[in-house]
Amino acid sequence: MARIVRCGLIQATNDEPASSPIEKIKKRMVDKHVAMIEQAAAKGVQILCLQELFFGPYFCAEQEIRWYDTAEYIPDGPTTHLMCGLAAKYQMVIIPPIAEEEMPGVYFNTAPVIDADGVVLGIYRKSHIPHCKPGFWEKFYFKPGNMGYPAFETRYAQVGVYICYDRHFPEGARALGLNGAEIVFNPSATVAGLSEYLWKLEQPAHAAANGYFVGAVNRVGWEEPWKIGEFYGSSYFCDPRGQIISQASRDKDELLVADLDLDIIKEVRQTWQFFRDRRPETYDQLTEI
């Protein structure tokens, strides 16, 4: 019997002005996503991933200490608690990326993985932290992740997470495959320009090189007052052959749904024996330079 898993990605605009109180910004964005999660449940989605820092704007476009107040503890913070309740209610795995507070003054860009019974299986902390133009000043806010590249055994599939800028680094993508990931989700906040070409290049390449599915989700629209570029949506799923099998619009709030046949993973890996033919004993230089 085929192992077919219905997966979803939510891409969304941030509607609340960045000058509003932090709690008002978060509430409006969370409320929007709750409504879209309900839509996903109605469509039978079993695994759902939201966009990077989903509960507000991509505030890393500036360096201001007020945005530290967006961070929450995991699993005890209000957003994770809410998402756990929704996961249990709809028997849905939910990945809701947020700013995490580990202790006062220490923050990570984090995605909890919540199983279909509402239990947090664990977290992935973004490993590669950008600090570059036109407005990706994440080192002002976040420490690099320290949790490795885990694959989480959810009710429906082995799931890995790789957040936004991580996708430019193939080493972690390979580690996710070696750790057993069948589907790797890449929640992102990326703008038009050089990255748009890479958006359709790198992650299908990871999928093909490692023989797993990828779900890539990007936010939508221009965010005031920074206007660092257009968040161009275009969220998609690609299969273990690196082929994009479903893609969302460029400029609209959208729930993208796709059925992923996990049996294809074995079929592809038995054809392209990339894991068998690895030569890790020759790769020492990768960690020495």
PAPABA-999342 format. One record per residue (C-alpha): residue in one letter; chain; x negated, y, z negated; residue number from 1. Coordinates in nm, 2 decimals, decimal comma. Layout:
BEGIN
<atom type="a" mol="A" xx="X" yy="Y" zz="Z" seq="NUM"/>
...
This chain:
BEGIN
<atom type="m" mol="A" xx="0,00" yy="0,00" zz="0,00" seq="1"/>
<atom type="a" mol="A" xx="-0,14" yy="0,34" zz="0,11" seq="2"/>
<atom type="r" mol="A" xx="-0,25" yy="0,58" zz="-0,17" seq="3"/>
<atom type="i" mol="A" xx="-0,09" yy="0,90" zz="-0,04" seq="4"/>
<atom type="v" mol="A" xx="-0,10" yy="1,20" zz="-0,28" seq="5"/>
<atom type="r" mol="A" xx="0,10" yy="1,52" zz="-0,21" seq="6"/>
<atom type="c" mol="A" xx="-0,12" yy="1,82" zz="-0,29" seq="7"/>
<atom type="g" mol="A" xx="-0,06" yy="2,19" zz="-0,30" seq="8"/>
<atom type="l" mol="A" xx="-0,25" yy="2,52" zz="-0,29" seq="9"/>
<atom type="i" mol="A" xx="-0,11" yy="2,86" zz="-0,40" seq="10"/>
<atom type="q" mol="A" xx="-0,25" yy="3,17" zz="-0,24" seq="11"/>
<atom type="a" mol="A" xx="-0,11" yy="3,50" zz="-0,37" seq="12"/>
<atom type="t" mol="A" xx="-0,14" yy="3,88" zz="-0,37" seq="13"/>
<atom type="n" mol="A" xx="-0,19" yy="4,07" zz="-0,70" seq="14"/>
<atom type="d" mol="A" xx="0,10" yy="4,31" zz="-0,73" seq="15"/>
<atom type="e" mol="A" xx="0,03" yy="4,50" zz="-1,05" seq="16"/>
<atom type="p" mol="A" xx="-0,20" yy="4,80" zz="-1,03" seq="17"/>
<atom type="a" mol="A" xx="-0,54" yy="4,75" zz="-1,18" seq="18"/>
<atom type="s" mol="A" xx="-0,49" yy="5,05" zz="-1,40" seq="19"/>
<atom type="s" mol="A" xx="-0,20" yy="4,88" zz="-1,59" seq="20"/>
<atom type="p" mol="A" xx="-0,25" yy="4,73" zz="-1,93" seq="21"/>
<atom type="i" mol="A" xx="-0,43" yy="4,39" zz="-1,91" seq="22"/>
<atom type="e" mol="A" xx="-0,14" yy="4,20" zz="-2,06" seq="23"/>
<atom type="k" mol="A" xx="0,10" yy="4,35" zz="-1,81" seq="24"/>
<atom type="i" mol="A" xx="-0,12" yy="4,26" zz="-1,52" seq="25"/>
<atom type="k" mol="A" xx="-0,16" yy="3,90" zz="-1,64" seq="26"/>
<atom type="k" mol="A" xx="0,21" yy="3,86" zz="-1,72" seq="27"/>
<atom type="r" mol="A" xx="0,32" yy="3,97" zz="-1,37" seq="28"/>
<atom type="m" mol="A" xx="0,07" yy="3,74" zz="-1,20" seq="29"/>
<atom type="v" mol="A" xx="0,15" yy="3,44" zz="-1,42" seq="30"/>
<atom type="d" mol="A" xx="0,53" yy="3,49" zz="-1,37" seq="31"/>
<atom type="k" mol="A" xx="0,47" yy="3,49" zz="-0,99" seq="32"/>
<atom type="h" mol="A" xx="0,27" yy="3,17" zz="-1,01" seq="33"/>
<atom type="v" mol="A" xx="0,53" yy="3,00" zz="-1,24" seq="34"/>
<atom type="a" mol="A" xx="0,79" yy="3,06" zz="-0,98" seq="35"/>
<atom type="m" mol="A" xx="0,57" yy="2,91" zz="-0,71" seq="36"/>
<atom type="i" mol="A" xx="0,48" yy="2,61" zz="-0,93" seq="37"/>
<atom type="e" mol="A" xx="0,85" yy="2,55" zz="-0,95" seq="38"/>
<atom type="q" mol="A" xx="0,87" yy="2,55" zz="-0,57" seq="39"/>
<atom type="a" mol="A" xx="0,58" yy="2,30" zz="-0,56" seq="40"/>
<atom type="a" mol="A" xx="0,77" yy="2,08" zz="-0,80" seq="41"/>
<atom type="a" mol="A" xx="1,07" yy="2,09" zz="-0,58" seq="42"/>
<atom type="k" mol="A" xx="0,86" yy="1,98" zz="-0,29" seq="43"/>
<atom type="g" mol="A" xx="0,72" yy="1,69" zz="-0,48" seq="44"/>
<atom type="v" mol="A" xx="0,36" yy="1,82" zz="-0,52" seq="45"/>
<atom type="q" mol="A" xx="0,16" yy="1,59" zz="-0,75" seq="46"/>
<atom type="i" mol="A" xx="-0,17" yy="1,79" zz="-0,76" seq="47"/>
<atom type="l" mol="A" xx="-0,17" yy="2,17" zz="-0,75" seq="48"/>
<atom type="c" mol="A" xx="-0,46" yy="2,42" zz="-0,74" seq="49"/>
<atom type="l" mol="A" xx="-0,43" yy="2,79" zz="-0,79" seq="50"/>
<atom type="q" mol="A" xx="-0,68" yy="3,06" zz="-0,67" seq="51"/>
<atom type="e" mol="A" xx="-0,99" yy="3,18" zz="-0,86" seq="52"/>
<atom type="l" mol="A" xx="-0,91" yy="3,40" zz="-1,16" seq="53"/>
<atom type="f" mol="A" xx="-0,54" yy="3,36" zz="-1,06" seq="54"/>
<atom type="f" mol="A" xx="-0,39" yy="3,56" zz="-1,34" seq="55"/>
<atom type="g" mol="A" xx="-0,49" yy="3,91" zz="-1,22" seq="56"/>
<atom type="p" mol="A" xx="-0,69" yy="4,09" zz="-0,95" seq="57"/>
<atom type="y" mol="A" xx="-1,05" yy="4,00" zz="-0,87" seq="58"/>
<atom type="f" mol="A" xx="-1,18" yy="4,24" zz="-1,12" seq="59"/>
<atom type="c" mol="A" xx="-1,54" yy="4,16" zz="-1,05" seq="60"/>
<atom type="a" mol="A" xx="-1,53" yy="4,42" zz="-0,78" seq="61"/>
<atom type="e" mol="A" xx="-1,63" yy="4,66" zz="-1,06" seq="62"/>
<atom type="q" mol="A" xx="-1,83" yy="4,64" zz="-1,39" seq="63"/>
<atom type="e" mol="A" xx="-1,60" yy="4,75" zz="-1,67" seq="64"/>
<atom type="i" mol="A" xx="-1,58" yy="4,60" zz="-2,02" seq="65"/>
<atom type="r" mol="A" xx="-1,20" yy="4,62" zz="-2,03" seq="66"/>
<atom type="w" mol="A" xx="-1,18" yy="4,31" zz="-1,81" seq="67"/>
<atom type="y" mol="A" xx="-1,35" yy="4,10" zz="-2,08" seq="68"/>
<atom type="d" mol="A" xx="-1,00" yy="4,12" zz="-2,25" seq="69"/>
<atom type="t" mol="A" xx="-0,86" yy="3,89" zz="-1,97" seq="70"/>
<atom type="a" mol="A" xx="-1,06" yy="3,60" zz="-2,10" seq="71"/>
<atom type="e" mol="A" xx="-0,89" yy="3,33" zz="-2,31" seq="72"/>
<atom type="y" mol="A" xx="-0,99" yy="3,02" zz="-2,50" seq="73"/>
<atom type="i" mol="A" xx="-0,93" yy="2,68" zz="-2,34" seq="74"/>
<atom type="p" mol="A" xx="-0,73" yy="2,48" zz="-2,42" seq="75"/>
<atom type="d" mol="A" xx="-0,58" yy="2,69" zz="-2,70" seq="76"/>
<atom type="g" mol="A" xx="-0,52" yy="3,01" zz="-2,50" seq="77"/>
<atom type="p" mol="A" xx="-0,17" yy="3,11" zz="-2,39" seq="78"/>
<atom type="t" mol="A" xx="-0,22" yy="3,06" zz="-2,01" seq="79"/>
<atom type="t" mol="A" xx="-0,36" yy="2,71" zz="-2,05" seq="80"/>
<atom type="h" mol="A" xx="-0,09" yy="2,63" zz="-2,30" seq="81"/>
<atom type="l" mol="A" xx="0,18" yy="2,74" zz="-2,06" seq="82"/>
<atom type="m" mol="A" xx="0,03" yy="2,54" zz="-1,77" seq="83"/>
<atom type="c" mol="A" xx="0,01" yy="2,23" zz="-1,99" seq="84"/>
<atom type="g" mol="A" xx="0,38" yy="2,26" zz="-2,05" seq="85"/>
<atom type="l" mol="A" xx="0,46" yy="2,30" zz="-1,68" seq="86"/>
<atom type="a" mol="A" xx="0,23" yy="2,00" zz="-1,59" seq="87"/>
<atom type="a" mol="A" xx="0,41" yy="1,78" zz="-1,83" seq="88"/>
<atom type="k" mol="A" xx="0,76" yy="1,90" zz="-1,72" seq="89"/>
<atom type="y" mol="A" xx="0,69" yy="1,84" zz="-1,36" seq="90"/>
<atom type="q" mol="A" xx="0,45" yy="1,54" zz="-1,39" seq="91"/>
<atom type="m" mol="A" xx="0,21" yy="1,74" zz="-1,19" seq="92"/>
<atom type="v" mol="A" xx="-0,17" yy="1,78" zz="-1,22" seq="93"/>
<atom type="i" mol="A" xx="-0,24" yy="2,16" zz="-1,23" seq="94"/>
<atom type="i" mol="A" xx="-0,57" yy="2,34" zz="-1,19" seq="95"/>
<atom type="p" mol="A" xx="-0,53" yy="2,70" zz="-1,30" seq="96"/>
<atom type="p" mol="A" xx="-0,87" yy="2,89" zz="-1,28" seq="97"/>
<atom type="i" mol="A" xx="-0,91" yy="3,17" zz="-1,54" seq="98"/>
<atom type="a" mol="A" xx="-1,17" yy="3,37" zz="-1,73" seq="99"/>
<atom type="e" mol="A" xx="-1,27" yy="3,16" zz="-2,03" seq="100"/>
<atom type="e" mol="A" xx="-1,39" yy="3,29" zz="-2,37" seq="101"/>
<atom type="e" mol="A" xx="-1,62" yy="3,03" zz="-2,53" seq="102"/>
<atom type="m" mol="A" xx="-1,69" yy="3,26" zz="-2,82" seq="103"/>
<atom type="p" mol="A" xx="-1,67" yy="3,64" zz="-2,87" seq="104"/>
<atom type="g" mol="A" xx="-1,89" yy="3,79" zz="-2,60" seq="105"/>
<atom type="v" mol="A" xx="-1,96" yy="3,47" zz="-2,41" seq="106"/>
<atom type="y" mol="A" xx="-1,75" yy="3,41" zz="-2,10" seq="107"/>
<atom type="f" mol="A" xx="-1,73" yy="3,17" zz="-1,81" seq="108"/>
<atom type="n" mol="A" xx="-1,54" yy="3,15" zz="-1,48" seq="109"/>
<atom type="t" mol="A" xx="-1,35" yy="2,83" zz="-1,55" seq="110"/>
<atom type="a" mol="A" xx="-1,10" yy="2,59" zz="-1,41" seq="111"/>
<atom type="p" mol="A" xx="-0,92" yy="2,36" zz="-1,66" seq="112"/>
<atom type="v" mol="A" xx="-0,79" yy="2,03" zz="-1,51" seq="113"/>
<atom type="i" mol="A" xx="-0,46" yy="1,95" zz="-1,66" seq="114"/>
<atom type="d" mol="A" xx="-0,32" yy="1,59" zz="-1,61" seq="115"/>
<atom type="a" mol="A" xx="0,04" yy="1,51" zz="-1,53" seq="116"/>
<atom type="d" mol="A" xx="0,12" yy="1,45" zz="-1,89" seq="117"/>
<atom type="g" mol="A" xx="0,01" yy="1,80" zz="-1,99" seq="118"/>
<atom type="v" mol="A" xx="-0,32" yy="1,70" zz="-2,14" seq="119"/>
<atom type="v" mol="A" xx="-0,64" yy="1,90" zz="-2,05" seq="120"/>
<atom type="l" mol="A" xx="-0,88" yy="1,64" zz="-1,92" seq="121"/>
<atom type="g" mol="A" xx="-1,17" yy="1,88" zz="-1,92" seq="122"/>
<atom type="i" mol="A" xx="-1,30" yy="2,20" zz="-1,76" seq="123"/>
<atom type="y" mol="A" xx="-1,53" yy="2,30" zz="-1,47" seq="124"/>
<atom type="r" mol="A" xx="-1,73" yy="2,61" zz="-1,52" seq="125"/>
<atom type="k" mol="A" xx="-1,85" yy="2,79" zz="-1,21" seq="126"/>
<atom type="s" mol="A" xx="-2,22" yy="2,71" zz="-1,17" seq="127"/>
<atom type="h" mol="A" xx="-2,34" yy="2,97" zz="-0,92" seq="128"/>
<atom type="i" mol="A" xx="-2,27" yy="3,32" zz="-1,02" seq="129"/>
<atom type="p" mol="A" xx="-2,29" yy="3,59" zz="-0,75" seq="130"/>
<atom type="h" mol="A" xx="-2,41" yy="3,95" zz="-0,80" seq="131"/>
<atom type="c" mol="A" xx="-2,40" yy="4,12" zz="-0,47" seq="132"/>
<atom type="k" mol="A" xx="-2,23" yy="4,37" zz="-0,24" seq="133"/>
<atom type="p" mol="A" xx="-1,97" yy="4,46" zz="-0,14" seq="134"/>
<atom type="g" mol="A" xx="-1,83" yy="4,39" zz="-0,49" seq="135"/>
<atom type="f" mol="A" xx="-1,90" yy="4,05" zz="-0,64" seq="136"/>
<atom type="w" mol="A" xx="-2,05" yy="4,16" zz="-0,97" seq="137"/>
<atom type="e" mol="A" xx="-1,98" yy="3,84" zz="-1,16" seq="138"/>
<atom type="k" mol="A" xx="-2,31" yy="3,83" zz="-1,36" seq="139"/>
<atom type="f" mol="A" xx="-2,17" yy="4,13" zz="-1,56" seq="140"/>
<atom type="y" mol="A" xx="-1,89" yy="3,90" zz="-1,68" seq="141"/>
<atom type="f" mol="A" xx="-1,99" yy="3,54" zz="-1,67" seq="142"/>
<atom type="k" mol="A" xx="-2,26" yy="3,30" zz="-1,77" seq="143"/>
<atom type="p" mol="A" xx="-2,35" yy="3,02" zz="-1,52" seq="144"/>
<atom type="g" mol="A" xx="-2,16" yy="2,70" zz="-1,59" seq="145"/>
<atom type="n" mol="A" xx="-2,32" yy="2,43" zz="-1,81" seq="146"/>
<atom type="m" mol="A" xx="-2,08" yy="2,13" zz="-1,76" seq="147"/>
<atom type="g" mol="A" xx="-2,24" yy="1,98" zz="-1,45" seq="148"/>
<atom type="y" mol="A" xx="-2,02" yy="1,85" zz="-1,16" seq="149"/>
<atom type="p" mol="A" xx="-1,76" yy="1,62" zz="-1,32" seq="150"/>
<atom type="a" mol="A" xx="-1,49" yy="1,42" zz="-1,14" seq="151"/>
<atom type="f" mol="A" xx="-1,17" yy="1,40" zz="-1,35" seq="152"/>
<atom type="e" mol="A" xx="-0,96" yy="1,08" zz="-1,34" seq="153"/>
<atom type="t" mol="A" xx="-0,61" yy="1,22" zz="-1,31" seq="154"/>
<atom type="r" mol="A" xx="-0,29" yy="1,02" zz="-1,28" seq="155"/>
<atom type="y" mol="A" xx="-0,30" yy="1,05" zz="-0,90" seq="156"/>
<atom type="a" mol="A" xx="-0,66" yy="1,08" zz="-0,79" seq="157"/>
<atom type="q" mol="A" xx="-1,02" yy="1,15" zz="-0,89" seq="158"/>
<atom type="v" mol="A" xx="-1,05" yy="1,53" zz="-0,88" seq="159"/>
<atom type="g" mol="A" xx="-1,35" yy="1,76" zz="-0,87" seq="160"/>
<atom type="v" mol="A" xx="-1,37" yy="2,15" zz="-0,87" seq="161"/>
<atom type="y" mol="A" xx="-1,62" yy="2,38" zz="-0,71" seq="162"/>
<atom type="i" mol="A" xx="-1,54" yy="2,75" zz="-0,75" seq="163"/>
<atom type="c" mol="A" xx="-1,58" yy="3,01" zz="-0,47" seq="164"/>
<atom type="y" mol="A" xx="-1,95" yy="3,10" zz="-0,44" seq="165"/>
<atom type="d" mol="A" xx="-2,04" yy="2,74" zz="-0,54" seq="166"/>
<atom type="r" mol="A" xx="-1,94" yy="2,64" zz="-0,19" seq="167"/>
<atom type="h" mol="A" xx="-2,26" yy="2,79" zz="-0,04" seq="168"/>
<atom type="f" mol="A" xx="-2,47" yy="2,53" zz="-0,23" seq="169"/>
<atom type="p" mol="A" xx="-2,45" yy="2,17" zz="-0,09" seq="170"/>
<atom type="e" mol="A" xx="-2,62" yy="2,01" zz="-0,39" seq="171"/>
<atom type="g" mol="A" xx="-2,32" yy="2,04" zz="-0,62" seq="172"/>
<atom type="a" mol="A" xx="-2,09" yy="1,93" zz="-0,35" seq="173"/>
<atom type="r" mol="A" xx="-2,29" yy="1,61" zz="-0,31" seq="174"/>
<atom type="a" mol="A" xx="-2,30" yy="1,56" zz="-0,69" seq="175"/>
<atom type="l" mol="A" xx="-1,92" yy="1,57" zz="-0,70" seq="176"/>
<atom type="g" mol="A" xx="-1,90" yy="1,30" zz="-0,44" seq="177"/>
<atom type="l" mol="A" xx="-2,16" yy="1,08" zz="-0,62" seq="178"/>
<atom type="n" mol="A" xx="-1,96" yy="1,13" zz="-0,94" seq="179"/>
<atom type="g" mol="A" xx="-1,65" yy="0,98" zz="-0,78" seq="180"/>
<atom type="a" mol="A" xx="-1,44" yy="1,28" zz="-0,66" seq="181"/>
<atom type="e" mol="A" xx="-1,18" yy="1,19" zz="-0,40" seq="182"/>
<atom type="i" mol="A" xx="-1,04" yy="1,54" zz="-0,37" seq="183"/>
<atom type="v" mol="A" xx="-1,25" yy="1,86" zz="-0,43" seq="184"/>
<atom type="f" mol="A" xx="-1,07" yy="2,18" zz="-0,49" seq="185"/>
<atom type="n" mol="A" xx="-1,24" yy="2,51" zz="-0,42" seq="186"/>
<atom type="p" mol="A" xx="-1,04" yy="2,80" zz="-0,57" seq="187"/>
<atom type="s" mol="A" xx="-1,18" yy="3,13" zz="-0,43" seq="188"/>
<atom type="a" mol="A" xx="-1,17" yy="3,50" zz="-0,40" seq="189"/>
<atom type="t" mol="A" xx="-1,34" yy="3,58" zz="-0,07" seq="190"/>
<atom type="v" mol="A" xx="-1,31" yy="3,87" zz="0,17" seq="191"/>
<atom type="a" mol="A" xx="-1,33" yy="3,92" zz="0,55" seq="192"/>
<atom type="g" mol="A" xx="-1,67" yy="3,96" zz="0,71" seq="193"/>
<atom type="l" mol="A" xx="-1,96" yy="3,72" zz="0,71" seq="194"/>
<atom type="s" mol="A" xx="-1,78" yy="3,48" zz="0,48" seq="195"/>
<atom type="e" mol="A" xx="-1,48" yy="3,42" zz="0,70" seq="196"/>
<atom type="y" mol="A" xx="-1,69" yy="3,23" zz="0,95" seq="197"/>
<atom type="l" mol="A" xx="-1,84" yy="3,03" zz="0,67" seq="198"/>
<atom type="w" mol="A" xx="-1,50" yy="2,96" zz="0,52" seq="199"/>
<atom type="k" mol="A" xx="-1,41" yy="2,72" zz="0,80" seq="200"/>
<atom type="l" mol="A" xx="-1,76" yy="2,58" zz="0,83" seq="201"/>
<atom type="e" mol="A" xx="-1,91" yy="2,50" zz="0,49" seq="202"/>
<atom type="q" mol="A" xx="-1,63" yy="2,31" zz="0,32" seq="203"/>
<atom type="p" mol="A" xx="-1,53" yy="2,09" zz="0,61" seq="204"/>
<atom type="a" mol="A" xx="-1,91" yy="2,01" zz="0,63" seq="205"/>
<atom type="h" mol="A" xx="-1,90" yy="1,91" zz="0,26" seq="206"/>
<atom type="a" mol="A" xx="-1,60" yy="1,70" zz="0,32" seq="207"/>
<atom type="a" mol="A" xx="-1,77" yy="1,52" zz="0,61" seq="208"/>
<atom type="a" mol="A" xx="-2,11" yy="1,48" zz="0,44" seq="209"/>
<atom type="n" mol="A" xx="-1,95" yy="1,33" zz="0,13" seq="210"/>
<atom type="g" mol="A" xx="-1,65" yy="1,15" zz="0,26" seq="211"/>
<atom type="y" mol="A" xx="-1,38" yy="1,32" zz="0,05" seq="212"/>
<atom type="f" mol="A" xx="-1,09" yy="1,56" zz="0,09" seq="213"/>
<atom type="v" mol="A" xx="-1,13" yy="1,93" zz="0,02" seq="214"/>
<atom type="g" mol="A" xx="-0,86" yy="2,18" zz="-0,08" seq="215"/>
<atom type="a" mol="A" xx="-0,98" yy="2,54" zz="-0,03" seq="216"/>
<atom type="v" mol="A" xx="-0,76" yy="2,82" zz="-0,16" seq="217"/>
<atom type="n" mol="A" xx="-0,82" yy="3,20" zz="-0,12" seq="218"/>
<atom type="r" mol="A" xx="-0,62" yy="3,50" zz="-0,25" seq="219"/>
<atom type="v" mol="A" xx="-0,44" yy="3,74" zz="-0,02" seq="220"/>
<atom type="g" mol="A" xx="-0,44" yy="4,12" zz="0,05" seq="221"/>
<atom type="w" mol="A" xx="-0,63" yy="4,44" zz="-0,03" seq="222"/>
<atom type="e" mol="A" xx="-0,68" yy="4,51" zz="-0,40" seq="223"/>
<atom type="e" mol="A" xx="-0,68" yy="4,86" zz="-0,52" seq="224"/>
<atom type="p" mol="A" xx="-0,87" yy="5,07" zz="-0,62" seq="225"/>
<atom type="w" mol="A" xx="-1,18" yy="4,88" zz="-0,50" seq="226"/>
<atom type="k" mol="A" xx="-1,09" yy="4,78" zz="-0,14" seq="227"/>
<atom type="i" mol="A" xx="-1,40" yy="4,56" zz="-0,12" seq="228"/>
<atom type="g" mol="A" xx="-1,24" yy="4,39" zz="0,18" seq="229"/>
<atom type="e" mol="A" xx="-0,94" yy="4,19" zz="0,28" seq="230"/>
<atom type="f" mol="A" xx="-0,88" yy="3,87" zz="0,09" seq="231"/>
<atom type="y" mol="A" xx="-0,77" yy="3,67" zz="0,40" seq="232"/>
<atom type="g" mol="A" xx="-0,59" yy="3,37" zz="0,25" seq="233"/>
<atom type="s" mol="A" xx="-0,62" yy="3,10" zz="0,52" seq="234"/>
<atom type="s" mol="A" xx="-0,62" yy="2,83" zz="0,25" seq="235"/>
<atom type="y" mol="A" xx="-0,65" yy="2,48" zz="0,39" seq="236"/>
<atom type="f" mol="A" xx="-0,69" yy="2,11" zz="0,34" seq="237"/>
<atom type="c" mol="A" xx="-0,95" yy="1,91" zz="0,53" seq="238"/>
<atom type="d" mol="A" xx="-1,00" yy="1,54" zz="0,55" seq="239"/>
<atom type="p" mol="A" xx="-1,31" yy="1,32" zz="0,50" seq="240"/>
<atom type="r" mol="A" xx="-1,40" yy="1,36" zz="0,86" seq="241"/>
<atom type="g" mol="A" xx="-1,42" yy="1,74" zz="0,82" seq="242"/>
<atom type="q" mol="A" xx="-1,11" yy="1,81" zz="1,01" seq="243"/>
<atom type="i" mol="A" xx="-0,87" yy="2,08" zz="0,89" seq="244"/>
<atom type="i" mol="A" xx="-0,53" yy="1,91" zz="0,86" seq="245"/>
<atom type="s" mol="A" xx="-0,32" yy="2,19" zz="0,72" seq="246"/>
<atom type="q" mol="A" xx="-0,37" yy="2,57" zz="0,69" seq="247"/>
<atom type="a" mol="A" xx="-0,18" yy="2,86" zz="0,53" seq="248"/>
<atom type="s" mol="A" xx="-0,13" yy="3,21" zz="0,67" seq="249"/>
<atom type="r" mol="A" xx="-0,39" yy="3,49" zz="0,65" seq="250"/>
<atom type="d" mol="A" xx="-0,17" yy="3,76" zz="0,48" seq="251"/>
<atom type="k" mol="A" xx="0,12" yy="3,61" zz="0,29" seq="252"/>
<atom type="d" mol="A" xx="0,19" yy="3,46" zz="-0,05" seq="253"/>
<atom type="e" mol="A" xx="0,22" yy="3,09" zz="0,03" seq="254"/>
<atom type="l" mol="A" xx="0,25" yy="2,74" zz="-0,11" seq="255"/>
<atom type="l" mol="A" xx="0,06" yy="2,51" zz="0,12" seq="256"/>
<atom type="v" mol="A" xx="0,15" yy="2,14" zz="0,09" seq="257"/>
<atom type="a" mol="A" xx="-0,02" yy="1,84" zz="0,25" seq="258"/>
<atom type="d" mol="A" xx="-0,01" yy="1,46" zz="0,20" seq="259"/>
<atom type="l" mol="A" xx="-0,35" yy="1,32" zz="0,16" seq="260"/>
<atom type="d" mol="A" xx="-0,41" yy="0,95" zz="0,24" seq="261"/>
<atom type="l" mol="A" xx="-0,69" yy="0,85" zz="0,00" seq="262"/>
<atom type="d" mol="A" xx="-0,74" yy="0,52" zz="0,18" seq="263"/>
<atom type="i" mol="A" xx="-0,91" yy="0,72" zz="0,46" seq="264"/>
<atom type="i" mol="A" xx="-1,21" yy="0,78" zz="0,22" seq="265"/>
<atom type="k" mol="A" xx="-1,32" yy="0,42" zz="0,23" seq="266"/>
<atom type="e" mol="A" xx="-1,26" yy="0,39" zz="0,60" seq="267"/>
<atom type="v" mol="A" xx="-1,48" yy="0,70" zz="0,67" seq="268"/>
<atom type="r" mol="A" xx="-1,75" yy="0,59" zz="0,43" seq="269"/>
<atom type="q" mol="A" xx="-1,77" yy="0,25" zz="0,59" seq="270"/>
<atom type="t" mol="A" xx="-1,83" yy="0,42" zz="0,92" seq="271"/>
<atom type="w" mol="A" xx="-2,07" yy="0,70" zz="0,81" seq="272"/>
<atom type="q" mol="A" xx="-2,29" yy="0,54" zz="0,55" seq="273"/>
<atom type="f" mol="A" xx="-2,43" yy="0,87" zz="0,41" seq="274"/>
<atom type="f" mol="A" xx="-2,43" yy="0,75" zz="0,05" seq="275"/>
<atom type="r" mol="A" xx="-2,60" yy="0,42" zz="0,14" seq="276"/>
<atom type="d" mol="A" xx="-2,87" yy="0,59" zz="0,34" seq="277"/>
<atom type="r" mol="A" xx="-2,96" yy="0,87" zz="0,09" seq="278"/>
<atom type="r" mol="A" xx="-3,33" yy="0,89" zz="-0,01" seq="279"/>
<atom type="p" mol="A" xx="-3,32" yy="1,05" zz="-0,35" seq="280"/>
<atom type="e" mol="A" xx="-3,67" yy="0,94" zz="-0,42" seq="281"/>
<atom type="t" mol="A" xx="-3,78" yy="1,18" zz="-0,15" seq="282"/>
<atom type="y" mol="A" xx="-3,59" yy="1,48" zz="-0,28" seq="283"/>
<atom type="d" mol="A" xx="-3,81" yy="1,58" zz="-0,58" seq="284"/>
<atom type="q" mol="A" xx="-3,91" yy="1,90" zz="-0,41" seq="285"/>
<atom type="l" mol="A" xx="-3,55" yy="2,03" zz="-0,43" seq="286"/>
<atom type="t" mol="A" xx="-3,58" yy="2,07" zz="-0,81" seq="287"/>
<atom type="e" mol="A" xx="-3,94" yy="2,18" zz="-0,81" seq="288"/>
<atom type="i" mol="A" xx="-3,92" yy="2,49" zz="-0,60" seq="289"/>
